[in-house]
């Protein structure tokens, strides 16, 4: 990432050095996940749509520890692999909106709350800003070479209410708490970076 673009990383010191953790990353461009993997202070295992695991990308993504997920069904294999990452004390990367969009955390899916509550892992909000500012001249689908992309890590927080409940209502309440935290982090990241 540092060879192609000019990432500016803010708040990496806030990421706990050990223990299970979830990076909740906004997603507005294809490079957002690779950018976070390239600049994060800890190795990250992202849940990535199975459609991305094609051709030579399949062994590459699998080899670097990324997790294939079927977004259209309850993918028990992906769920158990993701919980395994957390139980091993690793970092799970999730795009809580489920797909690329505006990157504003406006429509969260329940998966993030499920993994946070079930895996007992704090969430670190991560804002990637600048990846969609301009299109490259050579490769239109990517930002221009040497373009600045900001990655802002926030303070870790617990999504659960401390009761240990895993009911539908508890997950819905956790999702609301998560959305407020992620939205506040994104606003703060925009203020910090001027984007």
C-alpha positions in Angstrom: 0.0 0.0 0.0 2.8 2.4 0.8 4.4 1.7 -2.6 1.3 2.6 -4.6 -0.4 5.3 -2.5 0.4 7.6 0.4 -1.5 6.2 3.4 -1.8 8.5 6.4 -2.5 6.4 9.5 -4.0 8.0 12.5 -4.8 6.4 15.9 -3.0 3.1 15.3 -1.7 3.4 18.9 -5.3 3.0 20.1 -5.5 -0.6 18.8 -5.0 -3.1 21.7 -1.8 -5.1 21.2 -3.3 -8.5 22.2 -6.6 -10.3 22.5 -9.5 -10.8 20.3 -10.6 -7.7 18.4 -12.9 -6.7 15.5 -12.1 -4.0 13.0 -15.4 -2.4 11.8 -14.4 -0.7 8.5 -16.4 1.6 6.3 -16.4 0.4 2.7 -16.7 2.6 -0.3 -13.9 1.3 -2.5 -12.2 -2.0 -3.4 -8.9 -0.9 -1.9 -10.4 -0.2 1.6 -9.8 -3.8 2.9 -6.3 -4.2 1.4 -5.4 -0.7 2.7 -6.4 -1.6 6.3 -4.6 -5.0 6.0 -1.5 -3.1 4.8 -1.3 -0.4 7.5 -2.9 -2.1 10.5 -0.7 -2.7 13.6 -1.9 -6.3 13.8 -2.7 -9.0 11.2 -6.3 -8.9 10.1 -8.6 -11.7 8.8 -11.4 -10.1 6.8 -14.7 -11.7 5.9 -14.7 -11.3 2.1 -17.5 -12.2 -0.3 -17.0 -15.6 -1.9 -17.3 -14.0 -5.4 -13.8 -12.4 -4.8 -12.2 -15.8 -4.5 -11.7 -16.5 -8.2 -8.7 -17.5 -10.3 -5.4 -16.7 -8.7 -7.0 -14.6 -6.0 -8.5 -17.7 -4.4 -5.2 -19.3 -3.2 -3.7 -15.8 -2.5 -6.6 -14.6 -0.3 -6.8 -18.0 1.4 -3.1 -18.1 1.9 -3.0 -14.7 3.7 -5.8 -15.8 6.0 -8.8 -14.1 4.6 -12.2 -15.8 5.1 -14.7 -16.6 2.3 -18.3 -15.8 3.1 -21.6 -16.4 1.3 -23.5 -13.2 1.8 -26.8 -14.6 0.6 -27.2 -17.4 3.1 -26.2 -18.3 6.7 -22.7 -19.5 6.0 -21.9 -21.7 9.0 -18.3 -22.4 7.8 -17.5 -18.7 7.6 -19.2 -18.0 11.0 -17.2 -20.8 12.7 -13.9 -19.6 11.1 -14.6 -16.0 12.2 -15.3 -17.1 15.7 -12.2 -19.2 15.6 -10.1 -16.1 14.7 -11.5 -14.4 17.8 -11.1 -17.4 20.1 -7.4 -17.6 19.0 -7.0 -13.9 20.1 -6.9 -12.6 16.5 -8.3 -9.6 14.6 -11.4 -10.1 12.5 -12.1 -7.5 9.9 -15.7 -6.8 9.0 -17.5 -4.3 6.6 -20.6 -3.9 8.8 -22.7 -2.5 5.9 -22.2 -5.9 4.1 -21.2 -4.4 0.8 -19.6 -1.4 -0.8 -21.6 1.8 -0.6 -21.3 5.3 0.6 -19.1 4.2 3.4 -21.1 6.1 6.0 -22.2 3.2 8.3 -25.8 4.1 7.6 -27.2 0.6 7.1 -25.5 -1.9 9.4 -26.2 -5.7 9.2 -26.5 -7.7 12.4 -23.4 -9.8 11.8 -21.0 -7.3 13.5 -23.1 -7.3 16.7 -23.3 -11.1 16.6 -19.5 -11.6 16.4 -18.8 -8.9 19.0 -21.3 -10.3 21.5 -20.7 -14.0 20.8 -16.9 -13.7 20.4 -16.6 -11.4 23.4 -14.4 -9.1 21.3 -14.2 -5.3 21.5 -14.8 -3.3 18.3 -12.3 -0.8 16.9 -14.0 1.5 14.4 -11.8 2.2 11.3 -12.5 4.9 8.8 -10.9 4.8 5.3 -11.2 8.2 3.7 -10.0 9.4 0.3 -10.1 6.1 -1.6 -13.0 7.5 -3.8 -11.9 11.1 -4.2 -10.4 10.7 -7.7 -10.0 8.0 -10.3 -6.6 7.0 -11.6 -5.6 7.8 -15.2 -4.1 4.4 -16.0 -6.5 2.2 -14.0 -9.8 4.0 -13.7 -11.1 1.5 -11.0 -8.3 2.6 -8.6 -7.3 5.9 -7.0 -4.4 7.7 -8.7 -0.9 6.4 -7.8 0.6 8.2 -4.9 -2.8 9.6 -3.9 -3.3 10.1 -0.1 -5.7 7.8 1.6 -6.4 8.3 5.3 -6.9 5.3 7.7 -8.2 6.4 11.1 -8.4 3.9 13.9 -10.8 4.7 16.8 -11.0 3.7 20.5 -12.0 0.1 21.2 -15.5 -0.4 22.7 -17.7 -3.2 23.8 -20.9 -3.7 21.9 -22.7 -5.8 24.5 -24.5 -4.4 27.5 -22.5 -6.5 30.0 -25.3 -8.9 30.6 -24.0 -11.7 28.3 -27.4 -12.0 26.7 -27.4 -13.2 23.1 -31.1 -12.8 22.3 -32.4 -11.1 19.2 -33.3 -8.1 21.3 -29.8 -7.9 22.8 -28.3 -8.1 19.3 -30.6 -5.4 18.0 -29.7 -3.1 21.0 -26.0 -3.9 20.4 -26.4 -3.0 16.7 -27.9 0.4 17.7 -25.0 1.1 20.1 -22.5 0.0 17.4 -24.1 2.3 14.8 -23.9 5.3 17.1 -20.2 4.6 17.9 -19.2 4.1 14.3 -21.1 7.2 13.0 -19.4 9.3 15.7 -16.0 7.9 14.8 -16.6 8.6 11.1 -17.5 12.2 11.9 -14.5 12.6 14.1 -12.2 11.1 11.4 -13.6 13.5 8.8 -12.9 16.4 11.1 -9.4 15.2 11.9 -8.5 14.6 8.2 -10.4 17.5 6.7 -12.3 15.1 4.3 
